[in-house]
């Protein structure tokens, strides 16, 4: 793709760190992936392709004037279990007036992101958009693998699981189902989202209404037809259109404080359609969050 003469982030980047509406950071790590690695390459690929995105939302909202600062990549080291605290320190320093946007990496990068966000916004809720709950205590050979990502994030950030909503779930370990039932997490499955999108969005919105919300978005929440470039493709997911509509419905009733996009894996992508889906979600999230809210 010829991106000559085009600027990253649709030309919106370059704002000072302490005066940005949106602060972007990358965490190029996929050491927790147990099936197919490649997500460590996502921050660089997403940044590169962001130059092709016009700074206008699908509803015609011009984002000129939106101030974006890109911190670059943060090094978690070879082991997320040892390195997440170092990254969380950097992310926690982002000004409270800025909305944090993090590019993973595999979903264990969200451990650092959510830990930092819990320090920045102690009362926040979490919307976990993912085919998998990632709530195992031990999964695929360890406690810091992707199947444990949310479980570890809740532990290190001391977030009550009842403040979590999972949207788009469709692949579970038995342990995760029991944990969800025991802790008060709201699960809205991919089937529910497809069968009655309005009712599903209403249920999520009712739980999160009026609250500060961080959205952790695993690209495998989308059906592989829309996002093949990911570690564990899971059939039966949302379309990109459904995901955008879900975000719009939820953000209209909440105060978004952050967004992390994870599990984009460029080596398994097809014509960059997964990276562009991620970018579409990011740019639309910015527009939804910025308009009248910041």
Buried (B, 14 or more C-beta within 10 A) or exposed (E): EEEEEBEBBBBBBEBEEEEBBBBBBBBBBBBBBBEBBBBBBBBBBBBBBBBBBEBBBEEEBEBEEBBBBBBEBBEBEEEBBEBBBEBBBBBBEBEEEBBBBBBBBBBBBBBBBBBBBBBBBEEBBBBBBBBBBBBBEEBBEBBBBBBBBBBBBBBBBEBEBEBBBBBBBBBBBEBBBEBBEEEEBBBBBBEBBBEEBEEBBBBBBEBBBEBBBBBBBBBBBBBBEBBBBBBBBBEBBBBBEBBBBBBBBBBEBBBBBBBBBBBBBBEBBEEBBBBBBBBBBBBBBBBBBBBEEB
